[in-house]
């Protein structure tokens, strides 16, 4: 079964292309990149006939809570299409993860989405000791250090990219739609990127994509994250079935560190 990625769901998947494979040296990272209370806002643009237009937006937020006796990060990603695009493909998506603050592993993941009239709900509980994931649809075996779509995004912000050379691959495993996907991202190096928010020093990589309804399989997407300890996503660009898409960070609050990668505002 291929990932059916569209608009916000697609954006979450591409953001998660940091997550790491069991046995990798990064298994067991501690969080040094974000705080509870952080909020990051993104805007999604669609390009057809050479013109980018605003198609939707997404917000990612974190809070500190208790779950099954453990202190967890409750991370929520919400996205929606704008009214004009609702006429073509309405999106109302909500993704949630509950991550153990001590291990940065997901304990619970909820996907509640409406995309183009199709509704999907999946509630997953991870038992890392037993090596299982219990979802709305059944019980599945999982490898160690597996991440979900949301948790992998936050987990991987703690990677030290200075260890890599341009062209290096970072393997990762991700559990989504009741399946395990073995993918990778290819580190491209550091460069300056200009977004609709401003100009930044950035880290760039290309995730390996699975064939879906919008993207073609391969390394056709570019992602830039801030070259500072926050490692927040700044820009994403990719061709799609008709035209291309772009996602830009447009606002934030309560970052753990100053956004020192910012060179100038637009």
BELTASUL-V783725 format. One record per residue. N is the residue number from 0. RES is the residue in one small letter. SS is DSSP state (a for helix, b for strand, c for the rest). PHI is phi in whole degrees, 0 to 359 (NA if undefined). OMEGA is omega as a letter, one per 30 degrees, with the letter a starting at -180 (999 if undefined). Layout:
BEGIN
N	RES	SS	PHI	OMEGA
N	RES	SS	PHI	OMEGA
END
This chain:
BEGIN
0	x	c	NA	l
1	x	c	273	l
2	x	c	290	l
3	x	c	268	a
4	x	c	264	l
5	x	c	217	l
6	x	a	43	a
7	x	a	293	l
8	x	a	300	l
9	x	a	299	a
10	x	a	298	l
11	x	a	297	a
12	x	a	296	a
13	x	a	293	l
14	x	a	295	a
15	x	c	282	a
16	x	c	288	l
17	x	c	268	a
18	x	c	298	a
19	x	c	244	a
20	x	c	281	l
21	x	c	303	a
22	x	c	90	l
23	x	c	292	a
24	x	c	298	a
25	x	c	270	l
26	x	c	299	a
27	x	c	99	l
28	x	c	298	l
29	x	c	261	a
30	x	c	280	l
31	x	c	231	a
32	x	c	242	a
33	x	c	217	l
34	x	c	245	l
35	x	c	297	a
36	x	c	102	l
37	x	c	292	l
38	x	b	225	l
39	x	b	232	a
40	x	b	249	a
41	x	b	236	l
42	x	b	238	a
43	x	b	253	a
44	x	b	242	l
45	x	b	243	a
46	x	b	247	l
47	x	b	221	a
48	x	c	61	l
49	x	c	82	a
50	x	b	237	l
51	x	b	272	l
52	x	b	235	l
53	x	b	290	a
54	x	b	250	a
55	x	b	181	l
56	x	b	213	a
57	x	b	219	l
58	x	b	230	l
59	x	b	240	a
60	x	b	225	l
61	x	b	229	l
62	x	b	215	l
63	x	b	254	a
64	x	b	219	l
65	x	b	246	l
66	x	b	217	a
67	x	c	51	l
68	x	c	81	a
69	x	b	245	l
70	x	b	280	a
71	x	b	228	l
72	x	b	271	l
73	x	b	260	a
74	x	b	252	a
75	x	b	236	l
76	x	b	241	l
77	x	b	236	l
78	x	b	218	l
79	x	b	208	l
80	x	b	278	l
81	x	c	281	a
82	x	a	309	a
83	x	a	298	a
84	x	a	284	l
85	x	a	303	a
86	x	a	293	a
87	x	a	256	a
88	x	a	202	a
89	x	c	283	l
90	x	b	233	l
91	x	b	221	a
92	x	b	242	l
93	x	b	217	l
94	x	b	239	l
95	x	b	225	l
96	x	b	224	l
97	x	b	244	a
98	x	b	251	l
99	x	b	298	a
100	x	c	293	a
101	x	c	280	a
102	x	c	247	a
103	x	c	63	l
104	x	c	260	a
105	x	b	286	l
106	x	b	255	a
107	x	b	208	l
108	x	b	223	l
109	x	b	234	l
110	x	b	242	a
111	x	b	226	a
112	x	b	229	l
113	x	b	228	a
114	x	b	223	l
115	x	c	61	l
116	x	c	87	l
117	x	b	261	a
118	x	b	253	l
119	x	b	226	l
120	x	b	230	l
121	x	b	215	a
122	x	b	241	a
123	x	b	241	l
124	x	b	248	a
125	x	b	264	l
126	x	b	242	a
127	x	c	288	l
128	x	c	290	a
129	x	c	275	a
130	x	c	72	a
131	x	b	227	l
132	x	b	233	l
133	x	b	257	a
134	x	b	252	l
135	x	c	301	a
136	x	c	254	l
137	x	b	151	a
138	x	b	247	a
139	x	b	228	l
140	x	b	283	l
141	x	c	226	l
142	x	c	280	l
143	x	c	292	l
144	x	c	64	l
145	x	c	293	l
146	x	b	237	l
147	x	c	264	a
148	x	a	300	a
149	x	a	282	a
150	x	a	297	a
151	x	a	296	l
152	x	a	299	a
153	x	a	283	l
154	x	a	302	a
155	x	a	284	l
156	x	a	294	a
157	x	a	265	l
158	x	c	290	l
159	x	c	270	a
160	x	a	289	l
161	x	a	294	l
162	x	a	282	a
163	x	c	253	l
164	x	c	250	l
165	x	c	307	a
166	x	c	101	l
167	x	c	294	l
168	x	b	256	l
169	x	b	240	a
170	x	b	284	l
171	x	b	205	l
172	x	b	245	l
173	x	b	222	l
174	x	b	257	l
175	x	b	209	a
176	x	c	53	l
177	x	c	63	l
178	x	b	224	l
179	x	b	257	l
180	x	b	245	l
181	x	b	256	a
182	x	b	233	l
183	x	b	201	l
184	x	b	240	l
185	x	b	251	a
186	x	b	291	a
187	x	b	255	a
188	x	b	113	a
189	x	b	242	l
190	x	b	199	l
191	x	b	266	l
192	x	b	237	l
193	x	b	252	a
194	x	c	245	l
195	x	c	287	l
196	x	c	272	a
197	x	b	173	a
198	x	b	254	a
199	x	b	226	l
200	x	b	282	a
201	x	b	222	l
202	x	b	256	a
203	x	b	241	l
204	x	b	209	l
205	x	b	238	l
206	x	b	278	l
207	x	c	283	a
208	x	b	259	l
209	x	c	269	l
210	x	c	303	l
211	x	c	222	a
212	x	c	278	l
213	x	c	245	a
214	x	c	263	l
215	x	c	266	a
216	x	c	292	l
217	x	b	130	a
218	x	c	262	a
219	x	c	257	a
220	x	b	244	l
221	x	b	244	l
222	x	b	232	l
223	x	b	241	l
224	x	b	238	a
225	x	b	294	l
226	x	c	274	l
227	x	c	205	a
228	x	c	296	l
229	x	c	286	a
230	x	c	51	l
231	x	c	274	l
232	x	b	291	a
233	x	b	256	a
234	x	b	205	l
235	x	b	225	l
236	x	b	227	l
237	x	b	197	l
238	x	b	286	l
239	x	c	232	a
240	x	c	305	l
241	x	c	230	a
242	x	c	89	l
243	x	b	207	l
244	x	b	231	l
245	x	b	217	l
246	x	b	234	a
247	x	b	236	l
248	x	b	291	a
249	x	b	238	l
250	x	b	179	a
251	x	b	200	l
252	x	b	204	l
253	x	c	61	l
254	x	c	291	a
255	x	c	291	a
256	x	c	234	l
257	x	c	302	a
258	x	c	277	a
259	x	c	288	l
260	x	c	288	a
261	x	b	291	l
262	x	b	270	a
263	x	b	199	l
264	x	b	283	a
265	x	c	296	999
END
